[in-house]
Amino acid sequence: MPSVGKTLLTVLIALRMVAVDAVSLAEPKIPNRPETSGTRLITADTQRSIDRGLRFLSDRQSEDGSFGPGRGYGRDVGVVAIGGMAFLASGSTPGRGPYGENVNRCVDYILASTRQSGFITVANSQSHGPMYGHGFATLFLAEAYGMSPRKDVREKLDKAVRLIVASQNKEGGWRYDPEPKEADVSVTVCQIMALRAARNCGLYVPKDTVDRCIEYVKRCQNEDGGFRYQLVRKSPSMFARSAAGVVALYNSGVYEGPEVAKALSYLQQHPPRGFFVDPHYYYGHYYAVQAMYQAGGDYWERWYPAIRDQLVRDQLPDGSWSDQTFSNEYGAATALIVLQVPNNYLPIFQR
């Protein structure tokens, strides 16, 4: 009997060591990066707001995967992709979880909208620029593929990535159309996020493409730390595109340095104030919350509660968020992504 007890003790110790190793592998620590809080920042009120928002978005999704009344921006692949990201951020994955079928509809809609060239777009749908939609759609496909590797997703995702690489202009950025002519910071960040997500799930992305993007974004930074719209013409820094610029650097692998420090300092001068201040309010905070989450420490601890409380306060009775530029479905999707960042479910947001 003593030998049996000793053997059992040895087994228990071994299992404990395996469990510890599993935790360390699942939650890698980045050296010299301060710890940041996770789901404790999602209060009970916040979770109720999230639940209402997800129900609204689910109720507004059509059978084909688009959102809204079947016209306008609700059919744009970018809006569908952002809606899909909101569902993924809740913990659902393609075909699994409370919103698994909603995710599948988003995936199927985007796959059906992918042309032979790899360009993801829907004819006659409202769009702020086709490459915006393509970038967001490619990002969403990469996130979904990483959670449920489907051969049909892989094939079209690979074509979409190749189109992005081929469309980079000589300055190192991207513009509204899939042509290597002009570039701007806003469209560029959509493409580099898509490329980062694709590389994360095993697709090939040329290093030269990333390096040229880094140089383009850095050259677009103004002296105040914010970013101009285009390299070819000087323009003042603006909050939304400056938040996007920081995220472009992070997703290109630039995590520290004078450019990042100056950009974070600029963003801190523009704390959350309400959607009425900036017509690109949701777009800007979609990127700003990513920037602050990656920065960690005090940046994150101060920023997230501020935008969290504002979004919870501004939610409409039907569970949506008002957006006069695109649609309330778009407002809801972006707000939900912001609120759910502490869940840490989206690989593209993880450190």
KASUL-V582815 format. One record per backbone hydrogen bond with DSSP energy under -0.5 kcal/mol. NH is the residue of the N-H (numbers start at 1). CO is the residue of the C=O. If there is no record, write none. Layout:
NH|CO ; NH|CO
This chain:
5|1 ; 6|2 ; 7|3 ; 8|4 ; 9|5 ; 10|6 ; 11|7 ; 12|8 ; 13|9 ; 14|10 ; 15|11 ; 16|12 ; 17|13 ; 18|14 ; 19|15 ; 20|16 ; 21|17 ; 22|18 ; 23|19 ; 24|20 ; 25|21 ; 26|22 ; 27|23 ; 31|29 ; 33|30 ; 34|32 ; 41|38 ; 42|39 ; 43|41 ; 47|43 ; 48|44 ; 49|45 ; 50|46 ; 51|47 ; 52|48 ; 53|49 ; 54|50 ; 55|51 ; 56|52 ; 57|53 ; 58|54 ; 59|55 ; 60|56 ; 61|58 ; 62|66 ; 65|62 ; 67|74 ; 68|60 ; 74|71 ; 75|72 ; 76|73 ; 80|76 ; 81|77 ; 82|78 ; 83|79 ; 84|80 ; 85|81 ; 86|82 ; 87|83 ; 88|84 ; 89|85 ; 90|86 ; 90|87 ; 91|88 ; 92|87 ; 93|96 ; 95|100 ; 96|93 ; 100|97 ; 103|99 ; 104|100 ; 105|101 ; 106|102 ; 107|103 ; 108|104 ; 109|105 ; 110|106 ; 111|107 ; 112|108 ; 113|109 ; 114|111 ; 115|113 ; 115|119 ; 118|115 ; 121|113 ; 121|119 ; 125|122 ; 126|72 ; 131|176 ; 132|129 ; 133|129 ; 134|130 ; 135|131 ; 136|132 ; 137|133 ; 138|134 ; 139|135 ; 140|136 ; 141|137 ; 142|138 ; 143|139 ; 144|140 ; 145|141 ; 146|142 ; 147|143 ; 147|144 ; 148|144 ; 150|148 ; 154|150 ; 155|151 ; 156|152 ; 157|153 ; 158|154 ; 159|155 ; 160|156 ; 161|157 ; 162|158 ; 163|159 ; 164|160 ; 165|161 ; 166|162 ; 167|163 ; 167|164 ; 168|164 ; 168|165 ; 169|173 ; 172|169 ; 174|184 ; 175|177 ; 179|177 ; 181|179 ; 184|174 ; 185|229 ; 188|184 ; 189|185 ; 190|186 ; 191|187 ; 192|188 ; 193|189 ; 194|190 ; 195|191 ; 196|192 ; 197|193 ; 198|194 ; 199|195 ; 200|196 ; 201|197 ; 202|199 ; 203|198 ; 209|206 ; 210|206 ; 211|207 ; 212|208 ; 213|209 ; 214|210 ; 215|211 ; 216|212 ; 217|213 ; 218|214 ; 219|215 ; 220|216 ; 220|217 ; 221|218 ; 222|226 ; 225|222 ; 228|220 ; 230|233 ; 233|230 ; 238|227 ; 242|238 ; 243|239 ; 244|240 ; 245|241 ; 246|242 ; 247|243 ; 248|244 ; 249|245 ; 250|246 ; 251|247 ; 252|248 ; 252|249 ; 253|250 ; 254|249 ; 255|253 ; 261|257 ; 262|258 ; 263|259 ; 264|260 ; 265|261 ; 266|262 ; 267|263 ; 268|264 ; 269|265 ; 269|266 ; 270|267 ; 277|274 ; 278|274 ; 278|275 ; 281|278 ; 284|280 ; 285|281 ; 286|282 ; 287|283 ; 288|284 ; 289|285 ; 290|286 ; 291|287 ; 292|288 ; 293|289 ; 294|290 ; 295|291 ; 296|292 ; 299|296 ; 300|296 ; 301|297 ; 302|298 ; 303|299 ; 304|300 ; 306|302 ; 307|303 ; 308|304 ; 309|305 ; 310|306 ; 311|307 ; 312|308 ; 313|309 ; 314|310 ; 315|311 ; 315|312 ; 316|320 ; 319|316 ; 321|328 ; 331|327 ; 332|328 ; 333|329 ; 334|330 ; 335|331 ; 336|332 ; 337|333 ; 338|334 ; 339|335 ; 340|336 ; 341|338 ; 343|340 ; 344|340 ; 344|341 ; 347|345 ; 349|346 ; 350|346 ; 350|347
